[in-house]
């Protein structure tokens, strides 16, 4: 398929800049895969969709305050640092802006609360993607300083004039069930849930279990190749534990439904199943799976997701899910998106939600 097939016109005003007042006050568009029918609901209606025995799978990765600011120790030039992956204490792969000014040996003095700190980062390596490896000094472990010095790494399309405007984001750009540090972007489909809503779902006889996939900045990268097959998918770290694997396998064997919250959860489950004859097993590793039409899903029966941007890998995954094993899902999803735009649904991270059944 061609990348241009997944383009559409999105009015700028529909890219949600700020969250809804309450987590569960979002709107929820139902898309029925059998006939393409669309329903407009509230997110608060979600528990009524479930039946006893269903399984709801959530990504419990926690967003870290991964954006740091500093200055060149020699010239005073400013840098913005986005932490990507920890190799060891005080040893991280990062994205640096401006990257061209950060050659091996460059030293960066970190700033926090508009003040110079005693913490310094030294560029020790550059990889093929242009990412820098930094070694930090002046602190036993930079990860322990992030709550004090770091900022919420909001997506590039969400604008804040200065760090002081991010107070609400620190709480809101995080799921209520986040547990494991590692993401630089939120698993946004989960941002709608409250503890009360999850309790209502459990009360209906639904089992809730968790996977962990640490989301990297590649999730925001549009596909720029002419064809989807030529696109190189970004890689992300994930983990599936024994309890979740057993629960989901048991549900599938019994013919019960598995609901995935977010494209990241889908990537975990389908990555493992594709390597293990449709079954899940305990796994810790990395995935670069790129799901686009046509794709035959082996685990996920229903998908809760937000509304995604044109030509994104997320939109392509959703289109594949709308019609498993076929290509017509693109037309179904784009028709649903056109209806969402007409109804003024909010798009992307702080946006409204969509349930594909």
C-alpha positions in Angstrom: 0.0 0.0 0.0 1.0 3.6 -0.5 1.7 6.0 2.3 -0.5 8.7 0.6 -3.5 6.3 1.0 -3.5 7.2 4.7 -3.5 11.0 4.4 -6.5 13.1 5.3 -7.3 16.8 6.1 -7.3 17.5 9.8 -8.3 21.0 11.0 -5.6 22.3 13.3 -8.2 23.1 16.0 -9.0 19.4 16.5 -5.5 18.5 17.7 -6.2 18.6 21.5 -3.8 20.9 23.2 -5.2 20.4 26.7 -6.9 17.5 28.5 -10.6 17.3 29.2 -11.5 18.4 32.8 -12.0 14.8 33.9 -10.3 11.6 32.6 -13.6 9.9 31.8 -15.4 12.8 30.3 -14.1 12.1 26.7 -16.4 11.1 23.9 -16.2 7.6 22.5 -16.8 6.6 18.9 -17.8 3.0 18.3 -16.8 1.4 15.0 -18.4 -2.0 14.3 -16.1 -4.1 12.1 -18.9 -6.3 10.7 -20.8 -3.5 8.9 -18.8 -0.3 9.4 -21.6 1.2 11.5 -20.7 4.1 13.8 -22.2 5.0 17.2 -21.4 8.1 19.3 -21.2 7.5 23.0 -19.4 8.7 26.1 -16.3 7.1 27.6 -18.4 6.5 30.8 -20.5 4.1 28.7 -17.5 1.8 28.2 -18.2 -0.7 31.0 -21.5 -1.7 29.4 -19.6 -3.1 26.4 -18.0 -5.9 28.4 -19.2 -9.4 29.2 -18.2 -11.6 32.1 -15.0 -13.5 31.1 -13.6 -10.8 28.9 -10.0 -9.7 29.4 -8.8 -6.1 29.3 -5.1 -5.5 28.6 -3.4 -2.3 29.6 0.2 -1.0 29.1 1.5 0.1 32.5 4.6 1.9 31.3 5.2 5.1 33.2 6.3 8.3 31.4 9.5 9.7 33.0 10.3 13.5 33.1 12.7 12.9 30.3 13.3 16.4 29.0 16.3 18.2 30.5 17.9 21.5 29.7 21.5 22.6 29.8 24.2 24.7 28.2 27.6 24.0 26.6 30.2 24.3 29.3 32.6 26.1 26.9 30.3 28.3 24.8 27.1 28.7 26.8 25.0 27.5 23.9 21.7 26.0 25.0 20.8 22.3 24.6 17.6 20.4 25.0 18.1 16.7 26.1 15.5 14.0 25.7 16.4 10.8 27.5 15.7 7.7 25.5 17.2 4.6 27.1 19.3 3.9 30.2 22.3 1.6 29.7 23.6 1.9 33.3 23.4 4.4 36.1 24.4 7.8 34.6 24.8 6.3 31.1 22.0 7.2 28.7 21.2 7.3 25.0 19.5 10.6 24.3 18.2 12.9 21.5 20.0 16.3 21.6 18.9 19.6 20.1 20.8 21.1 18.4 22.5 17.8 17.5 25.2 19.3 15.2 26.7 21.2 18.2 27.1 18.1 20.3 30.2 16.4 19.1 31.9 13.6 21.1 33.6 15.3 24.0 31.1 18.1 24.4 30.2 18.8 28.0 26.8 20.1 29.0 26.0 21.7 32.3 22.4 20.9 33.3 20.0 23.7 34.4 17.0 23.3 36.7 14.4 25.8 37.8 16.4 28.4 35.8 19.5 27.8 37.8 22.8 26.1 37.0 23.3 22.7 38.7 26.5 20.8 39.5 25.5 18.0 37.2 27.3 17.7 33.9 26.8 15.4 30.9 29.5 14.5 28.4 28.9 13.2 24.9 30.8 9.9 24.5 29.3 8.4 21.4 27.1 9.1 18.4 25.1 6.3 16.6 23.8 6.0 13.1 20.4 7.6 14.0 22.2 10.7 15.3 21.4 9.9 18.9 24.0 10.8 21.5 25.3 8.7 24.4 25.8 10.8 27.5 27.6 10.0 30.7 26.4 12.1 33.7 28.6 13.3 36.6 27.9 15.4 39.7 25.1 13.0 40.9 25.1 9.4 42.0 22.3 8.6 39.5 20.6 11.1 37.1 17.4 9.1 37.2 16.9 10.2 40.8 17.1 13.8 39.8 14.4 13.7 37.1 11.4 14.6 39.2 13.4 17.7 40.3 15.0 18.7 37.0 13.1 17.0 34.3 10.0 18.1 32.3 7.1 16.2 30.9 8.2 15.2 27.3 5.0 16.4 25.6 4.5 15.5 21.9 5.8 18.0 19.4 2.3 19.1 18.3 1.4 20.2 21.9 2.8 23.7 22.6 3.6 25.2 25.9 5.1 28.7 26.1 7.4 27.8 29.0 7.9 25.0 31.5 5.8 26.8 34.1 2.7 25.9 32.0 3.3 22.2 32.4 2.0 21.8 35.9 -1.3 20.1 34.9 0.6 17.9 32.4 2.7 16.3 35.1 -0.3 14.5 36.5 -2.6 14.3 33.4 0.0 12.9 30.9 0.2 9.7 32.9 -2.2 6.8 33.2 -3.7 6.1 36.6 -2.2 2.6 36.5 1.3 3.5 35.3 3.9 1.5 37.3 7.2 0.9 35.3 9.4 3.8 34.4 10.6 4.0 30.8 8.4 5.8 28.4 8.9 9.3 26.8 5.3 9.4 25.6 2.1 8.2 27.3 0.1 5.2 26.1 -2.6 7.7 25.4 -5.6 5.4 25.0 -5.3 4.7 28.7 -5.4 8.4 29.8 -9.2 8.2 29.9 -9.5 5.6 32.7 -10.1 6.4 36.3 -9.7 3.9 39.2 -13.5 4.0 39.6 -14.1 3.1 36.0 -11.7 0.2 36.2 -13.4 -1.1 39.3 -16.8 -0.9 37.4 -15.3 -3.0 34.6 -13.9 -5.6 37.1 -17.3 -5.8 38.8 -18.7 -7.1 35.4 -16.5 -10.1 35.7 -13.7 -8.8 33.5 -10.1 -9.7 34.2 -7.6 -6.8 33.9 -4.0 -7.6 33.2 -0.9 -5.6 32.1 1.9 -5.5 29.6 4.8 -3.1 29.6 6.0 -1.4 26.4 8.2 1.7 26.8 7.2 4.2 24.2 9.9 6.1 22.3 9.9 9.2 20.2 9.5 7.1 17.1 5.8 6.9 17.8 5.5 10.5 16.6 7.4 9.9 13.4 5.3 10.0 10.2 5.9 7.4 7.4 7.9 9.3 4.7 8.6 6.5 2.3 6.3 6.2 -0.8 5.2 2.7 0.1 4.6 1.2 3.6 6.8 -1.8 2.9 9.8 0.5 2.6 9.3 2.1 6.0 11.8 1.1 8.8 9.8 0.8 12.0 11.1 2.2 15.2 12.1 -0.3 17.9 10.7 -0.4 21.5 11.3 -2.4 24.6 8.6 -4.5 26.1 7.8 -7.2 28.6 5.0 -9.7 29.2 4.8 -11.5 32.5 3.6 -15.0 33.3 0.3 -14.0 34.9 -0.8 -11.9 31.9 0.3 -14.5 29.3 -1.6 -17.3 31.1 -4.7 -15.2 31.5 -4.9 -14.2 27.9 -4.0 -17.7 26.5 -6.8 -19.2 28.7 -9.3 -16.6 27.4 -8.4 -17.3 23.8 -8.7 -21.0 24.3 -12.2 -20.6 25.8 -13.3 -18.3 23.0 -13.6 -15.2 25.3 -12.7 -11.7 24.1 -9.4 -9.9 24.6 -9.7 -6.1 24.6 -6.4 -4.2 24.0 -6.1 -0.6 25.2 -3.8 1.2 22.8 -1.7 0.4 19.8 1.3 -0.3 22.1 -0.6 -3.1 23.8 -1.5 -4.6 20.4 2.2 -4.5 19.4 3.2 -6.5 22.4 0.6 -9.2 22.1 0.8 -9.6 18.3 4.6 -9.5 18.3 4.8 -12.5 20.7 2.0 -14.4 19.0 3.6 -14.0 15.6 6.7 -15.8 16.9 4.9 -18.4 18.9 2.2 -20.0 16.7 -0.5 -17.7 18.1 0.2 -18.3 21.7 1.7 -16.0 24.3 4.7 -16.7 26.6 6.7 -14.9 29.1 8.9 -12.5 27.1 11.2 -9.6 27.6 12.8 -8.0 24.6 12.3 -5.5 21.8 9.9 -5.2 18.9 9.9 -3.4 15.6 6.7 -4.9 14.3 5.0 -2.7 11.8 1.3 -3.6 11.5 -0.5 -2.3 8.4 -3.2 -3.7 6.1 -3.5 -6.6 5.4 -2.6 -8.1 8.8 -4.1 -11.2 10.5 -4.5 -10.6 14.2 -4.1 -13.6 16.5 -4.8 -12.3 19.9 -6.7 -9.0 20.0 -10.5 -9.0 19.5 -11.3 -5.4 20.3 -9.2 -2.2 20.3 -9.6 1.0 22.3 -7.5 3.8 20.8 -7.4 7.5 20.3 -7.6 9.4 17.0 -4.3 9.5 15.2 -2.5 11.8 12.8 -2.4 11.4 9.0 0.3 9.0 7.6 1.2 7.8 11.1 2.0 4.1 11.8 -0.7 4.2 14.5 -3.3 5.0 11.9 -2.1 2.2 9.7 -2.3 -0.3 12.6 -5.9 0.8 13.4 -6.8 0.5 9.7 -5.4 -3.1 9.7 -7.5 -3.9 12.8 -10.7 -2.6 11.3 -10.6 -5.4 8.7 -8.2 -8.2 9.7 -6.5 -9.9 6.8 -8.0 -7.4 4.3 -7.2 -3.9 3.0 -10.7 -2.4 3.2 -10.1 -1.3 6.8 -8.4 1.9 5.5 -11.7 3.0 3.9 -13.7 2.1 7.1 -11.4 4.0 9.4 -11.1 7.1 7.2 -14.9 7.2 6.9 -15.1 7.0 10.7 -12.4 9.8 11.0 -14.4 12.0 8.6 -17.4 11.5 10.8 -15.3 12.3 13.9 -14.0 15.5 12.2 -17.6 16.5 11.4 -18.6 15.9 15.0 -15.6 17.9 16.3 -13.9 15.0 18.1 -10.5 15.9 19.6 -7.5 14.1 18.1 -4.4 12.5 19.4 -2.8 12.4 22.9 -5.3 14.5 24.8 -8.1 13.7 22.4 -11.3 11.5 22.4 -11.4 7.8 22.1 -12.5 5.2 19.5 -13.5 1.6 20.2 -13.3 -0.9 17.3 -15.3 -4.0 17.9 
